[in-house]
Structures are given as structure tokens and as C-alpha cells.
């Protein structure tokens, strides 16, 4: 596979989803950014039931 030069983490997460979304048999798959203070959902794929949406943000202490 060729290396792709991405300008941002958001662009990289979208590229990962394009490669993996059809091969992972789970309902919700996401990529998040965690800075130790907040968790930001960058990309999400919900198959059957919406459990999480892109752009969701939560305090790190409240995440699990």
C-alpha cells in the first residue's frame, strides 16, 4: 500500500474509515483524539444502531 501524506488527523481518520469500514463486523467503530482533558470523536461508523456521532466531545474523566 502506498503511503498517503495527510495534512491533518481528521483527514487520516477518514482515510482509515474508507479502508476498514467494510471489513470490521461491529456496530460502532470510531477514531477519537484524547488530550488527557477531553475526548473528541473524529470519525464514526454506526451500522445498525446510532450509538455515537462525529463531533461528540466528553471530558476525559467521564469517558470509559
C-alpha positions as CSV (number, residue, x, y, z in Angstrom):
1,X,0.0,0.0,0.0
2,X,1.3,3.5,-0.9
3,X,2.0,5.9,1.9
4,X,-0.5,8.8,1.8
5,X,0.6,12.3,3.1
6,X,-2.2,13.7,5.2
7,X,-2.3,17.3,6.4
8,X,-4.4,16.6,9.5
9,X,-5.5,13.9,11.8
10,X,-9.1,14.3,10.6
11,X,-8.1,13.5,7.0
12,X,-6.1,10.5,8.2
13,X,-9.1,9.2,10.2
14,X,-11.4,9.5,7.2
15,X,-8.8,7.5,5.1
16,X,-8.7,4.8,7.7
17,X,-12.5,4.5,7.7
18,X,-12.5,4.1,3.9
19,X,-10.1,1.2,4.2
20,X,-11.7,-0.6,7.2
21,X,-15.5,0.1,7.3
22,X,-16.4,-2.9,5.2
23,X,-14.1,-5.4,7.0
24,X,-15.0,-4.8,10.6
25,X,-18.2,-6.6,11.7
26,X,-19.1,-4.5,14.7
27,X,-21.9,-1.9,15.1
28,X,-19.8,1.1,16.2
29,X,-16.3,1.8,15.3
30,X,-14.7,5.2,16.0
31,X,-11.5,7.2,16.0
32,X,-11.0,9.7,18.8
33,X,-8.5,12.3,19.8
34,X,-7.6,12.2,23.5
35,X,-5.5,15.0,25.0
36,X,-5.9,13.9,28.6
37,X,-8.6,16.6,29.2
38,X,-11.2,15.9,26.6
39,X,-12.0,13.1,24.2
40,X,-13.1,14.3,20.7
41,X,-14.8,11.8,18.2
42,X,-13.2,12.5,14.8
43,X,-14.9,9.7,12.8
44,X,-17.5,7.2,13.5
45,X,-19.3,4.3,11.7
46,X,-22.6,3.0,13.2
47,X,-24.0,0.1,11.2
48,X,-27.4,-0.9,12.8
49,X,-28.0,1.5,15.6
50,X,-26.6,5.0,16.2
51,X,-24.6,4.9,19.4
52,X,-22.1,7.7,18.7
53,X,-21.8,10.7,16.4
54,X,-18.9,12.5,14.8
55,X,-18.1,15.7,16.7
56,X,-19.2,14.3,20.1
57,X,-16.9,15.6,22.9
58,X,-16.7,14.5,26.5
59,X,-14.4,15.2,29.5
60,X,-11.7,12.6,29.7
61,X,-12.6,11.8,33.3
62,X,-16.2,11.0,32.3
63,X,-15.2,8.7,29.4
64,X,-14.7,4.9,29.7
